[in-house]
Amino acid sequence: MFADDDMPKPKKLHEIGCDLTFLSAGDLEERISLLKEEISRLEADKVAKTSSKKAAESFFR
């Protein structure tokens, strides 16, 4: 079997707080789009988890 250390690590597309000096306007726009998609994904998961919690709370009342 292969060790996890042998597997290539995925490249980070953006790191919060990183230096933006050498990024072009196009690069910045691409990162903004990626971050907006991630925010949407996080918000959808939050809604799903909140709904589940509310359903469980109402069931056990």
Secondary structure, 3 states (H helix, E strand, C coil): CCCHHHCCCCCCCCCCCCCCCCCCHHHHHHHHHHHHHHHHHHHHHHHHHHHHHHHHHHHCC
